[in-house]
Amino acid sequence: MAKAPQIPDPAKTSRRKQFVETYRMAKRSDPALGAWVGGSFLLGAVIGFVLFWLLPGRGVLGVVAAIVGALLFGALAAMIVFGRRAQKAAYGQMEGQPGAAAAALRMLRRGWQTDPVVAFTRQQDVVHRVVGPPGIVLVGEGNQGRVRQLLANERRKHERVVSDVPVHEVICGNGDGEVPLPRLVKHVSKLKRQVKPGEMTDILGRLRALDANRPNVPLPKGPVPTSMKGMRQNMRGR
């Protein structure tokens, strides 16, 4: 049986280390990243300097205010460009890798519970589970035919335990009726909200009873991206 790889906790990693790791990851597939970030900083700095320079007041305070404005606007522009290009690079590197959907789902904001690989086949088709405002979302990745059957089995199991909670099925992929990896988080987060925050504890408790009867499920073999959550924190400046 494959051994699940150790996934570092981004919360225990320093902000500086997260930023450096994210930059290195993105740089591998986007060699022009440095030029884009530097150029956006300069452009933002020029705009910020001009805007603050035009404010009432001159002399030393005016110069200081213009410099501060230049730094703020430059840093903001650089972080926006860096975040978008790093996200695109990360999705590009994850595409086709086992566990890619689980790594992407960790980008969901607070209020969502993601459980990777609640079911799998020997061919490494997997189903991940997300619990949030829309209810339960089962996300499959792998061969469409096998994944649909796997999703149907998991849906029946979940409906026996939480029959009053909506269960959604999503297949991550590039085929007909599938959701591409870069759009997965947006697709899941836009599902109709049908569960109140106060009901989440009860749902998770019932699901723990379901999971207690499952065998230990390892992540499929192969590299599993782990820097998505840290990248999200860098993009938000936290």
Phi, psi and omega in degrees: 000135182293142179270131181293132179292152177284125181254116181295145178274115181302332181294337180264004180256136182298152179301318181297317180294321178300316181297314181297316180296319179295318180296315180297318179300312182291326183296329182298323181254355179224078183301335182274007184303314182300319180294319179295316181293315179297317180296320179293326177295315180296316180297314178297323180295318179297314180298315180297319180297314182296315181298315181287331178291330181281350177293154179302143180109138181227192179082205185296316180298322178296319179294316180299315180298320180294321179293316178298317178299320179298316180295318181295311181294320180296315180295319179297313180298318181296318181292323179296312180296316180299315182299315183292316182288325178293320178296316179298318179294320180296315178297322179297321180286329181280335185308125177087353180273145176299135179084007182297319181296321179296319179295320179293322183294341177288352176283348179298144183285180180302145181105001178240143176243119182251127176241105182286145173053068174275345176205152181201165175243170178295336179276010178069027165281136185226159173233127175255158181235135176235131177244127183196198182306326179283350185116229179252128179243117177263121184246118181255151174216139183137204178297127188301317181298311181292322182294321179299319178293319179296319178296319180298318178297316181293324178299315179298318180297317182289322181292335176290330183267322182231066186293340182266007182248132178299138177240123180251149177242132179224135174249125180270123181171188183248010180272182178296132179077004180256160180254120180301149183307314181297340182257001187298310183298316180297319180297313182294316183292341180266001176296150183303131180281120184228359182237131179279151181305324181292342181272348184299318182300316179295318180297313181296325178295317178292326179289329177297324177295322177294316183290335181295337181267002180270152171288162177298124184252114179278157169292147179296157180297154178115165182290135178245117180300141184232359189261005185295318182292319178297323178295321179298320180293321178296320181296327182267001177070031180243000000 
